[in-house]
């Protein structure tokens, strides 16, 4: 039984090595079949690994798709990876961590913009999206949805101001408008956000 187990392990290892060689050859030949083969052989294990990082199957699936986009765009480089399986898992980890960082920065900017709106609120408290009533994630979601409904010119200025950390002078230069026009669009945009958030808040 021990000999049989060892033989099985050796066969499995050889099959894995042969599969990696086939994949690398297909990648080097720029053959689309390489991606199909990688998906059949590794997608399930990669997804399981990504779930442990994201703790969300949905997020893990998004990262897995991004992994295959990277493989497709950098196939010549992937084809010469020394340990192909280890390379795939390192790639998956890097993609997942980068996505987490990007999403964290986006959430931070949404919170910062929402906080600025609250600071700017008048005594009438026109912005009523309080963390005590709805969590931070809900508030950010409401703000993102409201931003999408702004007129394009206003939305552009608001996004540049709060999500790209640009000054009104810089925004004016980028859009080829005066600083006063940029400030006016920002104010109209913030007023519009106020109304939209009031409509959407529970």
Secondary structure, 3 states (H helix, E strand, C coil): CHHHHHHHHHHHHHHHHHHHHHHHHHHHCCCCHHHHHHHHHHHHHHHHHHHHHHCCHHHHHHHHHHHHHHHHHCHHHHCCCCCHHHHHHHHHHHHHHHHHHHHHHHHHHHHHHHHHHHHHCCCCCCCCCCCCCCCHHHHHHHHHHHHHCCCHHHHHHHHHHHCCCCCHHHHHHHHCCCHHHHHHHHHHHHHHHHHHHHHHCC
